[in-house]
């Protein structure tokens, strides 16, 4: 937890130094356990302290993440179905698709926190795009993710955009991936919320982190199966 707190504080400091206005209520005192629905929805008996701490910081009040991303609040009965639908993109993951919490939203990319098993604590990403089966690990931990984003400020590929009032990734004169790959080879592009469909690095990382590559050719079929399972779970839980 101390490593995560330090990494989050360093990210916040870098973001404000870049020009982002951080909300005043960024760190309310104390933490509270997740709603019981979270345990039932994701079929887990515990939720890591890292996640409960992050949810206590007030970060969901504004778009504080790169490329205008935001922290998703705890799922409620109203949006539980949407949370499960997001997880239907988990084609070929080396852990049960349901045991992860949608954590960050970047318009066209979802980041999740793996809640249980050998991969607990890892951050995975899923691109919301037709025929894109891009489940892949974005970082080994929340602390590692914030650390990589902080490095992006120093490298000049995460910057504050006055027009939109949020942080962007890339450079003003070239695309996101090009900036990350060419100018800053020491950074991990997959930690950043940029589109990388069918990129060689994406496929390489998928194989390294345990994605079942044989599932990619059956992406539409598997996703349909996961959506059917999600419908069944919603009916069982009454949400």
N, C-alpha and C positions, 0 to 999 in steps of 0.2 A: 504493500500500500504506500509506503514512503516513496518508493521509486515512481509509482504512478502519480502521486501528489506533486512531486518535483517536476515530472515531465509535463503535467498539465499546467503547472504554474509557469514553466518556461515557455510553453506554447502561448498561454494567455499574454505573457509579457511581450513576446515577439509580435503577436497579433495587434496589441495596442500600440506598440512602437511603430508598426507599419501604418497606423491610422485608424484602425477599427475601434469604435466606441464600445467598450464592454459594459453590459448592464450593471447597475449599482448592486442589485441583489445577486451577485455572482456566487456568493458562498454563504448561504444561510446556515445557521448552526444546526448540528445534529443530522442524523440520517434516520430514515424510517424503512421498515422492510417493504418489499414489493407486495402488491395486492395478491391475495390468494389465487386470483384468476391467472396470474403469471405462471404459477406452479402447475395449475391444471392445463393451461393452454399449451405449454411447452413440455409437459410430462417430466418435470424434474422435482426433486425434493428439496433443493436448495438453489440459491442464486448467489453468485460470487459477490463478496463485499465490494469489489472494484466497481461493479455495475450500480449497486445501491448508493455508493458514495458519489458516483458521477451524477446520478439522478437527483442528488440532494444539492447540487451546485447552482441550480437555476439556469443552466445552459440552454434549456429548451425555450427560453423567452425570446431568443433572436437567432438569426443565421450567423453563427460564429465560426463555422468551419470552412475550409478551403472550397472554392467554387460555390459559395453560398449555401453550403450544407447546414443541416440542423440536427440536433439531438431529438430523437423520437421519444415522446413520453411513454410511460407504462401503458400497455394495451388495456383497453376497457371493453366492456361488453358491447359497446357501440362499434368499435373498430377491430375487434378480435379477428373477424373474418379477413380483414385486409392484411393483418399481420401474417396469418397463415398463407394467404395468397402470395405474399412476397416470398415466402419460403418455398413456394412451388418451383422457384428458379434453381433450387439446390440439386441440380442434375449431376450425379456421380460423386457427391461429397463422401469423404471417408468416415463420416459419422452420421447418425440418424438425422434426417432432414429436419425433424421437428424440434430437436433440442438445441435451438439457437434463438437468440432474441434479436429482432430487427432493432438496430441501435442508432445508426446515422442514415439520413436520407439526403441524396444529392441530385434530386430530380430524376435522373436516369440511371442511378446506381444506388443500391442498398448495401450498407455495411451491417454485418451481424456480429454478435458476441456468442461464441460457442459456450453452452451452459453446462455440459457434462461430458464425461468420457476422457479419452486420452488427449483430445484436442481442446479441452476446456480452457477458456481464456484467450483463445486465438480469435483474431478478427478476420472474417471472410467477406468477400464482396461479390455482388451479383449485378450484372448489367441488365437493365430493363429494355430489351430490344428484341424485335422479331428474329427468331431462329438464332439467337445468341446464347450458347450454353457455356457461359464464362465463369462458372463457379471457381473461385480461387482464393487462396489465403492472401489477405492484404498485409497482415502483420502478425507476428507471434504473440503480441500482447497489446493492450491499450497503451501502455507506457511506450512501447516501441513505435506505435503508430504516431503518437503525439511528438515523439522525438524526431521522427522522420519529417513530419510536417514542419516542425521548428527549423530543421535544417533547410527546408525549402525557402524560408524567408531569407536566410543568410546567402543562399545561392541565387536569389533574385527570381525564383520561379513561382513563389507565392507572394502576391502583392495586393495592396488595397486599391480597389477601383472606386474613385470618387463618384462616378456617375451612378453606379449601382449600389454603392454603400456596403459592399461586401468584399470578401477576399476572393481573388481569382487565381487560377493555376495556369502557368505557361509563360508566354511572353507576348508583348503587344504586337509583335511583327511575325509571329509564327505560331504553329499549333501546339497544343498541350504536350503531346507525346514527343514531338520533335525537340521541344525545349528541354524536356526532362531527360531524354535519351542522349542527345548530342552535346548539350552544354554542361549537363550535370551528371556524368556517368556514375558518380558515387551514390546518387540517390536511387531509391527503389521506386520506379514509376508506378508499380502496382499498389503502393501505399497511398497514392494520390487518386482522387476521384476523377480520372480521365478515361475516356473511352479507348479500349484497346482490343476490339473484336478481331479474332484470328491472328493476333500479333504473335510472332515466334516466341517472344519472352513469356507471353501469357501461357502458351501451350507448354513451354518448358517448366514453368512454375507449377502448372496444374499437375504435371507428372511428378514433380519433386514433392509436392505436399499431399500426394495420395489420391488425387481425383482418379476415378475409374474412367480412363480415356475411351474405353469401349462403349461407354454410355453416351458419348457425344453424338454419335451417329443416330442414336435413338432418342435424341433430345425431345422432340415433340411428343413422342409416345410416353416417355417417362414423366414429362411435365404434366400431361393429362392425367396420368395415374396419381401423381402427387396432389393435383387439384381435387380429384375424386376423394382421396383420403382426407383432404382438408374439409371437404363438405361433410364427410362422415363425422369428423371430430366436432365440427360446429354443431351438428345435430345432437351429438351426445352431450355436449356441454351446454346446449341451449343458448348459444350466442350467435 
